[in-house]
Amino acid sequence: MAGKIIIDTERCKGCGLCVVVCPKSSIVISKKSNKNGYFPAQPVPADRRPVESGVEGAADTDCTGCCLCAIICPEAIIEVYRDQPNKIDIVAKPGKKGKPRLVEEKT
């Protein structure tokens, strides 16, 4: 596991946007409603059983820590943690430092 998500299920309105964008299908809509009558999103554990917890949902999932769910959430109620950063590869590396140029000069 490279990531972990925490969803405030009491504030979630169950729009399902996070479910759609999750590349690992680590989020589902709960079958239980919250105190406002919405069916909130919740993380799916690695063994694929829904989490039946209290106010917040957190589980060991197949989450990669990509943050797409947190970015798309209109209520901003999803927190993403990367608890094993050694499994996340850095793909962008800083380039050479020098004088920036917009156009290369011909010699």
BALO-722578 format. One record per residue (C-alpha): residue number from 1; x, y, z. Coordinates in nm, 2 decimals. Layout:
N
R/NUM/X/Y/Z
...
//
This chain:
107
R/1/0.00/0.00/0.00
R/2/0.14/0.34/-0.10
R/3/-0.15/0.55/0.01
R/4/-0.44/0.58/0.25
R/5/-0.76/0.79/0.23
R/6/-0.98/0.93/0.49
R/7/-1.33/1.03/0.40
R/8/-1.55/1.24/0.63
R/9/-1.87/1.03/0.57
R/10/-2.09/1.26/0.76
R/11/-2.01/1.55/0.53
R/12/-2.01/1.34/0.21
R/13/-2.31/1.39/-0.02
R/14/-2.24/1.07/-0.22
R/15/-2.20/1.24/-0.56
R/16/-1.97/0.95/-0.68
R/17/-1.71/1.16/-0.85
R/18/-1.43/1.01/-0.64
R/19/-1.56/0.66/-0.73
R/20/-1.53/0.74/-1.10
R/21/-1.18/0.89/-1.10
R/22/-1.02/0.63/-0.87
R/23/-0.78/0.43/-1.09
R/24/-0.77/0.13/-0.85
R/25/-1.15/0.13/-0.77
R/26/-1.06/0.18/-0.41
R/27/-1.38/0.38/-0.33
R/28/-1.74/0.27/-0.33
R/29/-2.07/0.43/-0.23
R/30/-2.19/0.30/0.11
R/31/-2.52/0.11/0.15
R/32/-2.58/0.30/0.48
R/33/-2.68/0.66/0.48
R/34/-2.52/0.93/0.70
R/35/-2.71/1.15/0.94
R/36/-2.81/1.38/0.65
R/37/-2.97/1.10/0.45
R/38/-2.69/1.08/0.18
R/39/-2.51/0.76/0.09
R/40/-2.15/0.86/0.13
R/41/-1.84/0.73/-0.04
R/42/-1.61/0.50/0.16
R/43/-1.28/0.34/0.10
R/44/-1.27/-0.03/0.00
R/45/-1.03/-0.24/0.21
R/46/-0.77/-0.45/0.03
R/47/-0.98/-0.77/0.09
R/48/-1.27/-0.58/-0.09
R/49/-1.51/-0.58/0.21
R/50/-1.68/-0.24/0.27
R/51/-1.57/-0.05/0.59
R/52/-1.84/-0.02/0.85
R/53/-1.70/0.24/1.07
R/54/-1.82/0.56/1.24
R/55/-1.79/0.91/1.13
R/56/-1.48/0.88/0.92
R/57/-1.38/0.60/0.68
R/58/-1.02/0.48/0.67
R/59/-0.89/0.15/0.56
R/60/-0.60/-0.04/0.42
R/61/-0.68/-0.02/0.05
R/62/-0.52/-0.06/-0.29
R/63/-0.48/0.32/-0.29
R/64/-0.18/0.45/-0.47
R/65/-0.20/0.80/-0.31
R/66/-0.26/0.96/-0.65
R/67/-0.49/1.23/-0.49
R/68/-0.74/1.23/-0.78
R/69/-1.03/1.17/-0.54
R/70/-0.93/1.46/-0.32
R/71/-0.88/1.69/-0.61
R/72/-1.22/1.62/-0.77
R/73/-1.42/1.62/-0.44
R/74/-1.65/1.92/-0.45
R/75/-1.69/1.92/-0.07
R/76/-1.31/1.89/-0.01
R/77/-1.36/1.61/0.26
R/78/-1.11/1.35/0.14
R/79/-0.77/1.34/0.29
R/80/-0.49/1.14/0.12
R/81/-0.18/1.02/0.30
R/82/0.12/0.85/0.15
R/83/0.25/0.63/0.43
R/84/0.52/0.45/0.23
R/85/0.68/0.71/0.01
R/86/0.96/0.46/-0.09
R/87/0.71/0.29/-0.31
R/88/0.63/0.61/-0.50
R/89/0.87/0.68/-0.79
R/90/0.97/1.04/-0.87
R/91/0.93/1.08/-1.25
R/92/1.02/1.44/-1.28
R/93/1.38/1.55/-1.20
R/94/1.52/1.90/-1.19
R/95/1.70/2.00/-1.51
R/96/2.03/2.17/-1.56
R/97/2.05/2.52/-1.41
R/98/2.15/2.78/-1.65
R/99/2.04/3.09/-1.82
R/100/1.69/3.04/-1.96
R/101/1.64/3.11/-2.33
R/102/1.33/3.12/-2.53
R/103/1.49/3.07/-2.86
R/104/1.82/2.90/-2.94
R/105/2.06/3.11/-3.13
R/106/2.21/2.98/-3.46
R/107/2.59/2.98/-3.48
//
